[in-house]
Amino acid sequence: MREREVPTPDGGKLALYSYGSVDAPGERRVVLIGGAFLTALIYRPFSMALSKGLGEGWAVDVYDRRGRGSSSELPANYSMDTEIADVRSILDATGARNLLGHSLGGSVALNAVQEFAGTSYEPDKLAVYDAAVNIDGSMDTGWLDGFAQSVDSGNVGRAMARMKRGMQPGTALARIPEPILAGLMALVSRTKVNKVLRGLMPTGVAELKAAYDEAAHPRDFSVLPGARDSSWVAKAPNTTRSPQSGYTQPSREARWCIAERLPRIHSCRGQGTRDGHFQLFQGLTEPRGSVRLEA
């Protein structure tokens, strides 16, 4: 593993970690863009597995986005443009020709590639997994204001409860009355994993708003490299195609909107972690247009 700092044009820095063949050429490198409330360290096992699964001579570059790890805090004027500029800085530093985005990182990847279309930054291959994209109002974002208020007031338990209910609607957890759930979340917030989550909450508020407020419509994605047989839109396992809106539904709706209206974009559904990884390996390593998996 190689660790380094990448400077950004606005005077910030991004912590970058490379796994696999760290000196691999750009066409055999994948930049992984992580989700909200997650750090590059959390992606370390996946990055190691991905670099190995892609085969000999491949590298996976994962970086801490703003407000986490050793990277700079979010600037006062933070927006999706900040995220796109940071992707550009990482591509400059690594020379990578492939992008993989997870959850909110999938939203960053999709918006970045729209911006990069027709330039030297346009990737050869793009894969997103459960991208948090709000297409045609498919995502219920009504819980965000209450979540932000709880974060600002320092009420960690209530903030976590509102986040869980908003991002996981229809689950048993979401049906627990908010005061009771807030009490439970206050207790579990002391665990190691939830301490990380708690520390990323202020950053998460800004990130979620930036991603969900984007005016994303299916026609915007006509510029993706997938329109030329090189993009993959993957769906998380163990979710259903119910009409209920929420955290998983917008990702699912985004996937179907993109895949159905632009049928040459590859669409796959993993039945488990290993299966999902294997499909992403295929999407990134097979020649353009040679593999297509239907949900």
SEKOLBA-825102 format. One record per residue: residue in three letters; z, y, x of N, C-alpha, C, O in turn. Coordinates in steps of 0.2 Angstrom, whole numbers, padded with zeros to 4 digits, always signed. Layout:
AlaZYXZYXZYXZYX
...
REM end
This chain:
Met+0000-0006+0004+0000+0000+0000+0000+0006+0004+0004+0007+0009
Arg-0004+0011+0003-0004+0017+0006-0002+0023+0001-0004+0023-0004
Glu+0002+0027+0004+0005+0033+0000+0003+0039+0003+0004+0040+0010
Arg+0001+0044-0001-0001+0051+0002+0000+0056-0003+0000+0054-0009
Glu+0000+0062-0001+0000+0068-0006-0007+0071-0006-0011+0072-0001
Val-0009+0073-0012-0016+0076-0013-0015+0083-0016-0012+0084-0021
Pro-0017+0088-0012-0016+0095-0014-0021+0096-0020-0026+0094-0021
Thr-0019+0101-0024-0023+0103-0030-0025+0111-0029-0021+0114-0026
Pro-0030+0113-0032-0033+0120-0031-0028+0125-0033-0028+0131-0031
Asp-0023+0123-0038-0018+0128-0040-0012+0128-0036-0007+0131-0038
Gly-0012+0125-0030-0006+0125-0026-0001+0119-0027+0004+0119-0024
Gly-0003+0115-0031+0002+0109-0033+0000+0103-0028-0004+0104-0024
Lys+0003+0098-0030+0002+0091-0026+0003+0085-0031+0006+0086-0036
Leu-0001+0080-0029-0001+0074-0033+0001+0068-0028-0002+0067-0023
Ala+0006+0064-0030+0008+0058-0026+0003+0053-0028+0002+0051-0034
Leu-0001+0050-0023-0006+0045-0024-0004+0039-0020-0002+0039-0014
Tyr-0005+0033-0023-0003+0026-0021-0009+0022-0021-0012+0021-0026
Ser-0011+0019-0016-0017+0015-0015-0015+0007-0014-0011+0006-0009
Tyr-0018+0003-0018-0017-0004-0017-0023-0008-0016-0029-0006-0017
Gly-0022-0014-0013-0028-0018-0011-0031-0016-0004-0027-0015+0000
Ser-0038-0016-0004-0041-0014+0002-0041-0006+0002-0046-0003+0000
Val-0036-0003+0005-0035+0004+0005-0041+0008+0008-0042+0014+0006
Asp-0045+0005+0012-0051+0009+0015-0057+0007+0011-0063+0008+0014
Ala-0057+0004+0005-0063+0002+0002-0067+0008+0000-0065+0013-0001
Pro-0074+0007+0000-0079+0012-0002-0078+0014-0009-0075+0011-0013
Gly-0081+0020-0011-0080+0023-0018-0082+0018-0023-0079+0018-0029
Glu-0088+0015-0022-0090+0010-0028-0086+0004-0029-0086+0001-0034
Arg-0081+0003-0024-0076-0003-0025-0069+0000-0026-0064-0003-0023
Arg-0068+0006-0029-0062+0009-0030-0061+0011-0037-0066+0013-0040
Val-0055+0010-0040-0054+0011-0047-0048+0016-0047-0042+0015-0044
Val-0048+0022-0050-0043+0026-0051-0040+0025-0058-0043+0025-0063
Leu-0033+0023-0058-0029+0022-0064-0025+0028-0066-0022+0031-0062
Ile-0027+0030-0072-0023+0036-0075-0018+0033-0080-0020+0031-0085
Gly-0012+0035-0078-0006+0032-0082-0005+0036-0089-0007+0041-0090
Gly-0001+0033-0093+0001+0035-0099+0007+0040-0099+0010+0041-0094
Ala+0009+0043-0105+0015+0047-0106+0021+0043-0104+0021+0037-0106
Phe+0026+0046-0102+0033+0043-0101+0033+0037-0096+0037+0033-0095
Leu+0027+0037-0092+0027+0032-0087+0025+0035-0080+0022+0040-0079
Thr+0027+0031-0075+0026+0034-0068+0022+0029-0064+0021+0023-0066
Ala+0019+0031-0058+0015+0027-0054+0019+0021-0052+0016+0015-0051
Leu+0025+0021-0051+0029+0016-0049+0029+0010-0054+0029+0004-0052
Ile+0029+0012-0060+0029+0007-0066+0023+0003-0066+0022-0003-0068
Tyr+0017+0006-0064+0011+0003-0063+0010-0001-0057+0004-0004-0056
Arg+0014-0001-0052+0014-0004-0046+0012-0012-0047+0007-0014-0044
Pro+0015-0016-0051+0014-0023-0052+0007-0024-0055+0003-0028-0052
Phe+0005-0020-0060-0002-0020-0063-0007-0018-0058-0012-0021-0057
Ser-0006-0013-0054-0011-0011-0049-0012-0016-0043-0018-0017-0041
Met-0007-0019-0041-0008-0025-0036-0012-0030-0039-0016-0033-0036
Ala-0010-0032-0046-0014-0038-0049-0021-0036-0050-0025-0040-0049
Leu-0022-0030-0052-0029-0027-0053-0033-0028-0047-0039-0030-0047
Ser-0030-0025-0041-0034-0025-0035-0036-0032-0033-0041-0033-0030
Lys-0031-0037-0034-0032-0044-0032-0037-0047-0037-0042-0050-0035
Gly-0037-0045-0044-0041-0048-0048-0048-0046-0048-0053-0049-0049
Leu-0049-0040-0045-0056-0037-0045-0060-0040-0039-0066-0040-0039
Gly-0056-0043-0034-0059-0047-0029-0058-0044-0022-0056-0038-0022
Glu-0060-0047-0017-0060-0045-0010-0063-0038-0009-0069-0037-0011
Gly-0060-0033-0006-0063-0027-0004-0063-0022-0009-0066-0017-0009
Trp-0058-0023-0014-0057-0018-0020-0051-0014-0019-0046-0017-0016
Ala-0050-0008-0021-0044-0004-0020-0043-0001-0027-0047+0000-0031
Val-0036+0000-0029-0034+0003-0035-0030+0009-0033-0025+0008-0029
Asp-0032+0015-0035-0028+0021-0034-0024+0023-0040-0028+0025-0045
Val-0018+0024-0040-0014+0026-0045-0010+0032-0043-0007+0032-0038
Tyr-0010+0037-0047-0006+0043-0045-0001+0045-0050-0002+0044-0056
Asp+0004+0049-0048+0009+0052-0053+0006+0058-0056+0004+0063-0052
Arg+0005+0058-0062+0002+0064-0065+0008+0070-0065+0014+0068-0063
Arg+0006+0076-0066+0011+0081-0066+0018+0080-0069+0018+0076-0075
Gly+0023+0082-0067+0030+0081-0070+0033+0075-0069+0038+0073-0073
Arg+0031+0071-0064+0034+0064-0063+0033+0062-0056+0029+0065-0052
Gly+0038+0058-0053+0038+0056-0047+0038+0062-0042+0042+0066-0043
Ser+0034+0061-0036+0034+0066-0031+0029+0072-0033+0028+0076-0028
Ser+0025+0071-0038+0020+0076-0040+0023+0083-0042+0029+0083-0044
Ser+0019+0088-0042+0022+0095-0045+0024+0095-0052+0021+0090-0056
Glu+0028+0099-0054+0030+0100-0061+0023+0103-0065+0019+0105-0062
Leu+0024+0102-0071+0018+0105-0075+0018+0113-0075+0023+0116-0075
Pro+0012+0116-0074+0012+0123-0073+0013+0126-0080+0013+0123-0085
Ala+0015+0132-0080+0016+0136-0086+0010+0136-0091+0011+0136-0097
Asn+0004+0136-0088-0002+0136-0092-0005+0129-0093-0011+0128-0094
Tyr-0001+0124-0093-0003+0117-0093-0007+0116-0099-0005+0118-0105
Ser-0013+0112-0098-0017+0110-0104-0021+0104-0102-0020+0101-0096
Met-0025+0101-0106-0029+0096-0104-0034+0098-0098-0036+0093-0094
Asp-0035+0104-0098-0039+0106-0092-0036+0105-0085-0039+0103-0080
Thr-0029+0105-0085-0025+0104-0079-0026+0097-0077-0027+0095-0072
Glu-0026+0092-0082-0027+0085-0081-0034+0084-0078-0034+0080-0074
Ile-0039+0087-0081-0045+0086-0079-0046+0088-0072-0050+0084-0068
Ala-0044+0094-0070-0044+0096-0063-0040+0092-0059-0043+0091-0053
Asp-0035+0088-0061-0031+0084-0056-0035+0077-0055-0035+0075-0050
Val-0039+0075-0060-0043+0069-0059-0048+0071-0054-0050+0067-0050
Arg-0051+0077-0055-0056+0079-0050-0053+0079-0043-0057+0077-0038
Ser-0047+0081-0042-0044+0081-0035-0043+0074-0033-0044+0073-0027
Ile-0041+0070-0037-0040+0063-0035-0047+0059-0033-0047+0056-0028
Leu-0052+0061-0037-0059+0058-0035-0061+0061-0028-0064+0057-0025
Asp-0060+0067-0027-0061+0070-0021-0058+0067-0015-0061+0065-0010
Ala-0051+0065-0016-0047+0062-0011-0049+0055-0010-0049+0052-0004
Thr-0051+0051-0015-0052+0044-0014-0060+0042-0014-0061+0037-0011
Gly-0064+0046-0016-0071+0044-0017-0072+0039-0022-0078+0037-0022
Ala-0067+0038-0026-0068+0032-0031-0074+0034-0036-0075+0039-0038
Arg-0077+0028-0038-0083+0029-0043-0081+0025-0050-0086+0025-0054
Asn-0075+0023-0051-0073+0020-0057-0066+0023-0059-0062+0024-0055
Leu-0066+0023-0066-0060+0026-0069-0057+0021-0074-0061+0018-0078
Leu-0050+0020-0074-0047+0016-0079-0041+0020-0082-0037+0023-0078
Gly-0041+0022-0089-0036+0025-0092-0032+0021-0097-0035+0018-0100
His-0025+0022-0096-0021+0018-0101-0017+0023-0106-0014+0028-0103
Ser-0017+0022-0112-0014+0026-0117-0016+0034-0116-0021+0035-0117
Leu-0011+0038-0115-0012+0045-0114-0017+0046-0109-0021+0051-0109
Gly-0016+0042-0103-0021+0042-0098-0028+0040-0100-0033+0043-0097
Gly-0029+0036-0105-0036+0035-0108-0039+0041-0111-0045+0043-0110
Ser-0034+0045-0114-0037+0052-0117-0039+0056-0111-0044+0060-0112
Val-0035+0057-0106-0037+0061-0100-0043+0058-0097-0048+0062-0096
Ala-0044+0052-0097-0050+0049-0094-0056+0051-0098-0062+0053-0095
Leu-0056+0050-0105-0061+0052-0109-0063+0059-0109-0069+0061-0109
Asn-0058+0063-0109-0060+0070-0109-0062+0072-0102-0067+0077-0102
Ala-0060+0069-0097-0062+0071-0090-0070+0069-0089-0074+0073-0087
Val-0072+0063-0092-0078+0061-0091-0083+0065-0095-0089+0066-0093
Gln-0081+0067-0101-0085+0072-0105-0087+0078-0100-0092+0081-0100
Glu-0081+0081-0097-0082+0087-0093-0087+0085-0087-0090+0090-0085
Phe-0086+0079-0084-0090+0077-0078-0097+0075-0079-0101+0074-0074
Ala-0099+0074-0085-0106+0072-0087-0111+0076-0084-0111+0082-0084
Gly-0116+0072-0080-0121+0076-0077-0120+0079-0070-0124+0082-0067
Thr-0113+0078-0068-0111+0080-0061-0110+0074-0056-0110+0068-0058
Ser-0108+0076-0050-0107+0071-0045-0100+0067-0047-0099+0062-0044
Tyr-0096+0070-0051-0090+0067-0053-0090+0061-0059-0086+0058-0060
Glu-0096+0061-0062-0097+0056-0067-0096+0049-0064-0100+0047-0060
Pro-0092+0045-0067-0090+0038-0064-0096+0033-0065-0100+0034-0070
Asp-0096+0028-0061-0101+0023-0062-0098+0019-0068-0102+0016-0072
Lys-0092+0017-0068-0089+0013-0074-0083+0017-0076-0079+0020-0073
Leu-0082+0016-0083-0076+0019-0086-0073+0014-0091-0076+0010-0095
Ala-0066+0013-0090-0063+0008-0095-0057+0012-0097-0053+0015-0093
Val-0055+0011-0104-0049+0014-0107-0046+0009-0111-0049+0005-0114
Tyr-0039+0009-0110-0035+0004-0114-0030+0007-0119-0026+0011-0117
Asp-0031+0006-0125-0027+0009-0130-0027+0017-0129-0021+0020-0129
Ala-0033+0020-0129-0033+0027-0127-0030+0031-0133-0032+0030-0139
Ala-0025+0036-0132-0022+0040-0137-0027+0046-0138-0026+0052-0136
Val-0032+0045-0142-0036+0050-0144-0036+0052-0152-0037+0047-0155
Asn-0035+0058-0154-0035+0060-0161-0042+0061-0163-0044+0067-0163
Ile-0045+0056-0166-0052+0058-0169-0052+0059-0176-0049+0054-0180
Asp-0055+0064-0179-0055+0065-0186-0048+0065-0189-0048+0063-0195
Gly-0043+0067-0186-0036+0068-0189-0033+0061-0190-0029+0060-0194
Ser-0036+0056-0186-0033+0049-0187-0026+0048-0185-0023+0043-0187
Met-0023+0052-0181-0016+0051-0179-0012+0056-0182-0013+0062-0183
Asp-0006+0053-0185-0001+0057-0188+0003+0060-0183+0007+0057-0179
Thr+0003+0067-0182+0006+0071-0177+0012+0075-0179+0015+0079-0176
Gly+0014+0073-0186+0019+0077-0189+0026+0077-0186+0030+0081-0186
Trp+0027+0071-0182+0033+0070-0179+0034+0074-0173+0040+0075-0170
Leu+0029+0077-0170+0029+0080-0163+0034+0086-0163+0037+0087-0158
Asp+0033+0090-0168+0037+0096-0168+0045+0095-0168+0049+0098-0164
Gly+0047+0090-0172+0054+0088-0172+0056+0085-0166+0062+0086-0164
Phe+0052+0081-0163+0053+0078-0156+0054+0083-0151+0059+0083-0147
Ala+0050+0088-0151+0050+0094-0146+0057+0098-0147+0060+0100-0142
Gln+0059+0099-0154+0065+0103-0155+0071+0099-0152+0075+0102-0149
Ser+0071+0092-0153+0076+0088-0151+0077+0088-0143+0082+0088-0140
Val+0071+0088-0140+0071+0088-0133+0073+0095-0130+0077+0095-0125
Asp+0071+0100-0133+0073+0107-0131+0081+0108-0132+0084+0112-0128
Ser+0084+0105-0137+0091+0106-0138+0095+0101-0134+0101+0101-0135
Gly+0092+0096-0131+0096+0092-0127+0098+0086-0131+0102+0082-0128
Asn+0096+0085-0137+0099+0079-0141+0094+0073-0139+0089+0072-0143
Val+0096+0069-0134+0092+0064-0132+0091+0058-0137+0086+0056-0138
Gly+0097+0057-0140+0097+0051-0145+0092+0053-0151+0088+0048-0152
Arg+0092+0059-0153+0088+0060-0159+0081+0061-0157+0076+0059-0160
Ala+0080+0064-0151+0073+0064-0148+0070+0057-0147+0064+0056-0149
Met+0073+0053-0144+0071+0046-0144+0070+0042-0150+0065+0039-0151
Ala+0074+0044-0155+0073+0041-0162+0067+0044-0165+0063+0040-0168
Arg+0066+0050-0165+0060+0053-0168+0053+0051-0164+0048+0050-0167
Met+0054+0050-0158+0048+0047-0154+0046+0040-0156+0041+0038-0157
Lys+0052+0036-0156+0051+0029-0158+0048+0028-0165+0043+0024-0166
Arg+0050+0032-0170+0048+0032-0177+0041+0034-0177+0037+0032-0181
Gly+0039+0040-0173+0033+0043-0174+0027+0038-0170+0022+0038-0173
Met+0029+0035-0165+0024+0031-0161+0024+0024-0163+0019+0020-0161
Gln+0029+0022-0167+0029+0015-0169+0030+0014-0177+0035+0011-0179
Pro+0026+0018-0181+0027+0018-0188+0026+0011-0191+0022+0007-0188
Gly+0029+0009-0196+0028+0003-0199+0032-0003-0196+0032-0009-0199
Thr+0035-0002-0191+0039-0007-0187+0046-0007-0190+0049-0003-0193
Ala+0050-0012-0189+0057-0013-0191+0061-0007-0188+0066-0005-0192
Leu+0060-0005-0182+0063+0000-0179+0062+0007-0183+0067+0011-0183
Ala+0056+0008-0185+0055+0014-0188+0058+0014-0195+0059+0020-0198
Arg+0060+0009-0198+0063+0009-0205+0071+0010-0204+0074+0011-0210
Ile+0073+0010-0198+0081+0012-0198+0082+0019-0199+0078+0023-0196
Pro+0087+0021-0203+0088+0028-0205+0089+0032-0198+0092+0030-0193
Glu+0086+0038-0198+0086+0042-0192+0093+0043-0188+0093+0042-0182
Pro+0098+0045-0192+0104+0046-0189+0107+0039-0186+0110+0040-0180
Ile+0106+0034-0189+0108+0027-0186+0104+0026-0179+0107+0024-0174
Leu+0097+0027-0180+0093+0025-0175+0095+0030-0169+0094+0028-0163
Ala+0096+0036-0170+0098+0041-0165+0104+0039-0161+0104+0039-0155
Gly+0109+0036-0165+0115+0034-0162+0113+0028-0157+0116+0027-0151
Leu+0109+0023-0159+0107+0017-0155+0103+0020-0149+0104+0017-0144
Met+0099+0025-0150+0095+0027-0144+0099+0031-0139+0098+0030-0133
Ala+0105+0034-0141+0109+0037-0137+0113+0032-0132+0114+0033-0126
Leu+0114+0026-0135+0117+0021-0131+0112+0018-0126+0114+0017-0120
Val+0106+0016-0129+0101+0013-0124+0098+0018-0119+0095+0015-0114
Ser+0099+0024-0120+0096+0029-0115+0100+0029-0109+0097+0032-0104
Arg+0105+0025-0108+0109+0024-0102+0106+0019-0098+0108+0019-0092
Thr+0101+0015-0100+0098+0010-0096+0094+0013-0091+0092+0019-0092
Lys+0092+0009-0086+0088+0012-0080+0081+0014-0083+0079+0019-0081
Val+0078+0010-0087+0071+0011-0089+0072+0018-0093+0067+0022-0093
Asn+0076+0018-0098+0077+0024-0103+0079+0030-0099+0078+0035-0102
Lys+0082+0029-0093+0084+0035-0090+0078+0039-0087+0077+0045-0087
Val+0073+0035-0085+0066+0037-0083+0063+0040-0089+0060+0046-0088
Leu+0063+0037-0095+0060+0040-0101+0063+0046-0103+0060+0051-0104
Arg+0070+0047-0102+0073+0053-0104+0071+0059-0099+0070+0064-0102
Gly+0071+0057-0093+0069+0062-0088+0062+0065-0089+0060+0070-0087
Leu+0057+0061-0092+0050+0063-0093+0049+0066-0100+0043+0068-0102
Met+0054+0066-0104+0053+0069-0111+0050+0076-0111+0046+0077-0115
Pro+0053+0081-0107+0050+0087-0108+0043+0087-0106+0039+0091-0109
Thr+0041+0083-0101+0034+0083-0099+0030+0080-0104+0024+0082-0106
Gly+0033+0075-0107+0029+0071-0113+0028+0075-0119+0022+0074-0122
Val+0032+0080-0120+0031+0085-0126+0024+0088-0125+0020+0088-0129
Ala+0023+0091-0119+0017+0095-0117+0011+0091-0117+0006+0093-0119
Glu+0012+0085-0114+0006+0080-0113+0004+0078-0120-0002+0078-0121
Leu+0008+0076-0124+0006+0073-0131+0003+0079-0135-0002+0077-0138
Lys+0005+0085-0134+0002+0090-0138-0005+0092-0135-0009+0093-0139
Ala-0005+0092-0129-0012+0093-0125-0017+0088-0127-0023+0089-0129
Ala-0015+0081-0128-0019+0076-0129-0021+0076-0137-0027+0075-0138
Tyr-0016+0077-0141-0017+0076-0148-0021+0082-0151-0024+0082-0157
Asp-0020+0088-0148-0023+0094-0151-0030+0095-0149-0034+0099-0151
Glu-0033+0091-0144-0040+0091-0142-0044+0090-0148-0043+0085-0152
Ala-0049+0094-0149-0054+0093-0155-0059+0088-0153-0065+0089-0151
Ala-0057+0082-0154-0061+0076-0152-0065+0073-0158-0061+0071-0163
His-0071+0073-0157-0075+0070-0163-0080+0065-0159-0082+0066-0154
Pro-0082+0060-0163-0086+0055-0160-0092+0057-0157-0094+0054-0152
Arg-0095+0063-0159-0101+0065-0156-0100+0067-0149-0105+0067-0145
Asp-0094+0069-0147-0092+0071-0141-0093+0066-0136-0095+0067-0130
Phe-0093+0060-0138-0093+0054-0133-0100+0052-0132-0101+0047-0128
Ser-0105+0055-0134-0112+0053-0133-0113+0054-0126-0118+0052-0123
Val-0109+0058-0122-0111+0060-0115-0107+0055-0110-0108+0055-0104
Leu-0103+0050-0113-0100+0045-0109-0105+0041-0105-0110+0040-0108
Pro-0103+0038-0099-0107+0034-0096-0109+0028-0100-0113+0024-0099
Gly-0104+0026-0105-0105+0020-0109-0111+0020-0113-0114+0015-0116
Ala-0114+0026-0115-0120+0027-0118-0126+0024-0114-0131+0023-0117
Arg-0124+0023-0108-0129+0019-0104-0126+0013-0101-0128+0011-0095
Asp-0122+0009-0105-0120+0003-0104-0115+0002-0098-0115-0002-0094
Ser-0110+0007-0097-0105+0006-0092-0098+0008-0094-0094+0008-0090
Ser-0097+0009-0100-0090+0010-0102-0087+0005-0107-0090+0001-0110
Trp-0080+0004-0106-0076-0001-0110-0071+0002-0113-0067+0006-0110
Val-0070+0001-0120-0065+0003-0124-0061-0003-0126-0063-0007-0130
Ala-0055-0004-0123-0051-0010-0125-0045-0008-0129-0043-0003-0129
Lys-0043-0013-0133-0038-0012-0138-0032-0017-0136-0032-0022-0133
Ala-0026-0014-0137-0020-0018-0135-0019-0024-0139-0022-0024-0145
Pro-0016-0029-0137-0015-0035-0140-0010-0035-0146-0006-0030-0146
Asn-0010-0039-0151-0005-0040-0156-0004-0034-0160+0001-0032-0162
Thr-0010-0031-0162-0010-0025-0167-0015-0027-0172-0019-0031-0171
Thr-0014-0024-0178-0018-0026-0184-0022-0020-0186-0021-0014-0184
Arg-0027-0022-0190-0032-0016-0192-0030-0014-0199-0034-0014-0204
Ser-0023-0012-0200-0021-0009-0206-0023-0002-0207-0024+0001-0202
Pro-0023+0001-0213-0024+0008-0214-0019+0012-0212-0020+0019-0212
Gln-0013+0010-0210-0007+0014-0209-0009+0018-0202-0011+0016-0197
Ser-0007+0025-0203-0008+0029-0197-0002+0028-0192+0003+0026-0194
Gly-0003+0030-0186+0003+0030-0181+0000+0029-0174-0006+0030-0173
Tyr+0005+0028-0170+0003+0028-0163-0002+0022-0161-0007+0024-0158
Thr-0002+0016-0164-0007+0011-0162-0013+0013-0166-0019+0011-0164
Gln-0012+0015-0172-0018+0016-0177-0023+0021-0174-0029+0020-0174
Pro-0021+0027-0171-0026+0031-0169-0030+0028-0163-0036+0029-0162
Ser-0026+0025-0158-0030+0021-0153-0035+0017-0156-0041+0016-0153
Arg-0033+0013-0161-0038+0008-0164-0043+0012-0167-0049+0010-0166
Glu-0042+0017-0171-0047+0021-0174-0051+0024-0169-0058+0024-0170
Ala-0049+0027-0164-0053+0030-0159-0058+0025-0156-0064+0026-0155
Arg-0055+0019-0155-0059+0013-0152-0065+0012-0157-0071+0011-0154
Trp-0064+0011-0163-0069+0009-0168-0074+0015-0169-0080+0014-0170
Cys-0071+0021-0169-0076+0027-0170-0081+0027-0164-0087+0028-0165
Ile-0078+0026-0158-0082+0027-0152-0087+0021-0152-0093+0022-0151
Ala-0085+0015-0153-0089+0009-0152-0094+0008-0158-0099+0006-0156
Glu-0092+0010-0164-0097+0009-0169-0102+0014-0169-0108+0013-0171
Arg-0100+0020-0168-0105+0026-0168-0110+0026-0161-0115+0029-0161
Leu-0107+0023-0156-0111+0022-0150-0111+0015-0148-0107+0013-0144
Pro-0115+0011-0151-0114+0004-0151-0116+0001-0144-0114-0005-0142
Arg-0118+0005-0139-0120+0002-0132-0113+0003-0128-0113+0000-0122
Ile-0108+0006-0131-0102+0006-0127-0098-0001-0128-0098-0004-0134
His-0096-0004-0123-0093-0011-0123-0086-0010-0127-0082-0005-0126
Ser-0084-0015-0131-0078-0015-0135-0075-0022-0134-0078-0027-0136
Cys-0068-0022-0132-0065-0028-0132-0058-0028-0134-0055-0023-0134
Arg-0055-0034-0136-0049-0034-0138-0045-0040-0134-0047-0046-0135
Gly-0040-0038-0131-0036-0043-0127-0031-0047-0131-0028-0043-0135
Gln-0030-0053-0131-0025-0057-0134-0019-0057-0131-0014-0060-0133
Gly-0018-0055-0125-0012-0055-0121-0013-0051-0115-0019-0049-0113
Thr-0008-0050-0111-0009-0046-0104-0014-0049-0100-0018-0045-0097
Arg-0014-0056-0098-0019-0059-0094-0026-0058-0096-0030-0056-0093
Asp-0026-0059-0103-0033-0059-0106-0036-0052-0106-0042-0051-0104
Gly-0031-0047-0107-0034-0040-0107-0036-0038-0100-0041-0034-0099
His-0032-0040-0095-0034-0039-0088-0040-0042-0086-0044-0039-0083
Phe-0041-0048-0088-0048-0052-0086-0054-0048-0089-0059-0047-0086
Gln-0053-0045-0095-0058-0042-0098-0060-0035-0095-0066-0033-0094
Leu-0055-0032-0092-0056-0026-0088-0059-0027-0082-0063-0024-0079
Phe-0057-0033-0079-0060-0035-0072-0068-0036-0074-0072-0034-0070
Gln-0069-0039-0079-0077-0040-0081-0080-0034-0082-0086-0033-0079
Gly-0077-0029-0085-0080-0023-0087-0082-0019-0081-0086-0015-0080
Leu-0077-0019-0076-0078-0015-0070-0082-0019-0064-0085-0015-0060
Thr-0083-0025-0064-0086-0029-0059-0093-0031-0061-0097-0032-0056
Glu-0094-0033-0067-0101-0035-0069-0106-0030-0069-0105-0024-0070
Pro-0112-0032-0068-0118-0027-0068-0118-0023-0075-0116-0026-0080
Arg-0121-0017-0075-0121-0014-0081-0125-0018-0087-0130-0020-0086
Gly-0122-0018-0093-0125-0021-0098-0125-0029-0098-0128-0032-0103
Ser-0121-0032-0093-0122-0039-0093-0116-0043-0097-0117-0049-0098
Val-0111-0039-0099-0105-0042-0102-0104-0038-0108-0104-0032-0108
Arg-0103-0041-0114-0101-0038-0120-0096-0042-0124-0098-0048-0126
Leu-0090-0040-0125-0085-0044-0129-0084-0040-0135-0082-0034-0135
Glu-0084-0043-0141-0083-0040-0147-0076-0042-0150-0073-0047-0148
Ala-0073-0038-0153-0066-0039-0156-0066-0044-0162-0061-0046-0165
REM end
